[in-house]
């Protein structure tokens, strides 16, 4: 009987399998939107729960019946807009021209970046031409949550609409707070950007799911075996030990079940395990998402 061989284990889509550069994901593409509003919001993963809801899928056997739906809770404290960044476009791509910074920032932002003592740039001094894009620079407010940290995350958010609409909207929003309902609606589908749970250095059985060989095999039972004639012992298609987890991953089309500002409806008695109590607005997403408790999660339209 011939033996079944599976020389290529694991997905080649995720390569190289190394640690993410930072604790929160980087968004490299923003889907264009005609509606004038921010295209992203962020929060901290609390944990999972379940909801009782009526099944509205016409193709299931439980159509019209009450079913249990697993859901993930994401606490979303307000995001503060402290700066507006302006871009220009040429043959080599987009380049930041300048940015307008708010003159009265939150004190905690000094924990993340060096804030200028004197603000020289204003919206009146911006160039009238060659503006291709306008984005928001925001920071989180983790001190209002149970995460147990004071240093805020700082990241960039795109805006929908035309360039002139983006500039007017950003000018009115500078120095103010963003809430989840300013970006999303209940029932909407979003993309989840997160860093998965880190598992450290693991062998090929756990990392790629290869079979454990017979106890009569030479030298090792959990190794990849013969690497074949296509390369050396460290050929990239061959499963080997290495970093497992703490990778940047995107999950598409996760449905928002609820956006609420009443934490008493989801708080468990004594708080959530490894997190604590929800104190701010929160989002309930259908299903599970990447990362452990307290992981910083980005949601995009």
Rosetta blueprint (number, residue, H / E / L):
1 X L
2 X L
3 X L
4 X L
5 X L
6 X L
7 X L
8 X L
9 X L
10 X L
11 X L
12 X L
13 X L
14 X L
15 X L
16 X L
17 X L
18 X L
19 X L
20 X L
21 X L
22 X L
23 X L
24 X L
25 X L
26 X L
27 X L
28 X L
29 X L
30 X L
31 X L
32 X L
33 X L
34 X L
35 X L
36 X L
37 X L
38 X E
39 X L
40 X E
41 X E
42 X E
43 X E
44 X E
45 X E
46 X E
47 X E
48 X E
49 X E
50 X E
51 X E
52 X E
53 X E
54 X E
55 X L
56 X L
57 X L
58 X L
59 X L
60 X L
61 X L
62 X L
63 X L
64 X L
65 X L
66 X E
67 X E
68 X E
69 X E
70 X E
71 X E
72 X E
73 X E
74 X E
75 X E
76 X L
77 X L
78 X L
79 X E
80 X E
81 X E
82 X E
83 X E
84 X E
85 X E
86 X E
87 X E
88 X E
89 X E
90 X E
91 X L
92 X L
93 X E
94 X E
95 X E
96 X E
97 X E
98 X E
99 X E
100 X E
101 X E
102 X L
103 X L
104 X L
105 X L
106 X L
107 X H
108 X H
109 X H
110 X H
111 X H
112 X L
113 X L
114 X L
115 X L
116 X L
117 X L
118 X L
119 X L
120 X L
121 X L
122 X L
123 X H
124 X H
125 X H
126 X L
127 X L
128 X L
129 X L
130 X L
131 X L
132 X L
133 X E
134 X E
135 X E
136 X E
137 X E
138 X E
139 X E
140 X L
141 X L
142 X H
143 X H
144 X H
145 X L
146 X L
147 X L
148 X L
149 X L
150 X L
151 X L
152 X L
153 X L
154 X E
155 X E
156 X E
157 X E
158 X E
159 X E
160 X L
161 X L
162 X L
163 X H
164 X H
165 X H
166 X H
167 X H
168 X H
169 X H
170 X H
171 X H
172 X H
173 X H
174 X L
175 X L
176 X L
177 X E
178 X E
179 X L
180 X H
181 X H
182 X H
183 X L
184 X L
185 X L
186 X L
187 X L
188 X L
189 X E
190 X E
191 X E
192 X E
193 X E
194 X E
195 X E
196 X L
197 X L
198 X L
199 X L
200 X E
201 X E
202 X E
203 X L
204 X H
205 X H
206 X H
207 X H
208 X H
209 X L
210 X L
211 X L
212 X L
213 X L
214 X L
215 X L
216 X L
217 X L
218 X L
219 X L
220 X L
221 X L
222 X L
223 X L
224 X L
225 X L
226 X L
227 X L
228 X L
229 X L
230 X L
231 X L
232 X L
233 X L
234 X L
235 X L
236 X L
237 X L
238 X L
239 X L
240 X L
241 X L
242 X E
243 X E
244 X E
245 X L
246 X L
247 X L
248 X E
249 X E
250 X E
251 X E
252 X E
253 X E
254 X E
255 X E
256 X E
257 X E
258 X E
259 X E
260 X E
261 X L
262 X L
263 X H
264 X H
265 X H
266 X L
267 X L
268 X L
269 X L
270 X L
271 X L
272 X E
273 X L
274 X L
275 X L
276 X E
277 X L
278 X L
279 X L
280 X L
281 X L
282 X E
283 X E
284 X E
285 X E
286 X E
287 X L
288 X L
289 X L
290 X L
291 X L
292 X L
293 X L
294 X L
295 X L
296 X E
297 X E
298 X E
299 X E
300 X E
301 X L
